[in-house]
Amino acid sequence: AAGVIQSPRHLIKEKRETATLKCYPIPRHDTVYWYQQGPGQDPQFLISFYEKMQSDKGSIPDRFSAQQFSDYHSELNMSSLELGDSALYFCASSSGRGQFFGPGTRLTVL
Amino acid sequence: QKEVEQNSGPLSVPEGAIASLNCTYSDRGSQSFFWYRQYSGKSPELIMSIYSNGDKEDGRFTAQLNKASQYVSLLIRDSQPSDSATYLCAVNPAGKTSYDKVIFGPGTSLSVIP
């Protein structure tokens, strides 16, 4: 069965650089969620999209933005990266039966 | 008070025993409840969902929900070393705009000893 695809899987950036993370949801899933997970922490909700419109906003810094495109893939744009942004970033998609997570992007900010 | 609470563990059980994981939530209007399993460095994997009071069984897993007590649990029968992971309880808050939006608990670390 098709799963959520995220790219890249690993990303290394310098402080103050920008990063773009991509997410391709499971086909026919209409909702996409973005999470940030630091070491030893539970996933922290950042933002979600339903049918290409922002549906919920969590603890997403103003330096981050996201959007969902016509083909339902989503991108998380992160600017002015800080050391504290180093984390696993998960995308999940759903269609009313729970969220299904992608493998994550591990972002390291040096 | 956190919205979703779990004992952080670690919870250690011998192989073949029943592991019992507990979760409480504060939003009385919550309607949907999920259990995720997460191995270290990997993404959360949905293993159980429950929507109404009572028990729901799927293989070796049983989820139990008591909305009056705002309590949801996960039982793992015949625990195997491969069940060693962090188990995240997730609750769909009332007034959500997305049917599947959840609040995660901090997770319980389970260790199954061979």
Interface residues (C-beta under 8 A of the other chain):
Chain A: T31 Y33 Q41 D42 P43 F45 S48 Y50 S55 D56 L88 F90 S94 G96 R97 G98 Q99 F100 F101 G102 P103 G104
Chain B: S32 F34 Y36 G41 K42 S43 P44 E45 L46 S49 L88 A90 K96 T97 S98 Y99 D100 K101 V102 I103 F104 G105 P106 G107
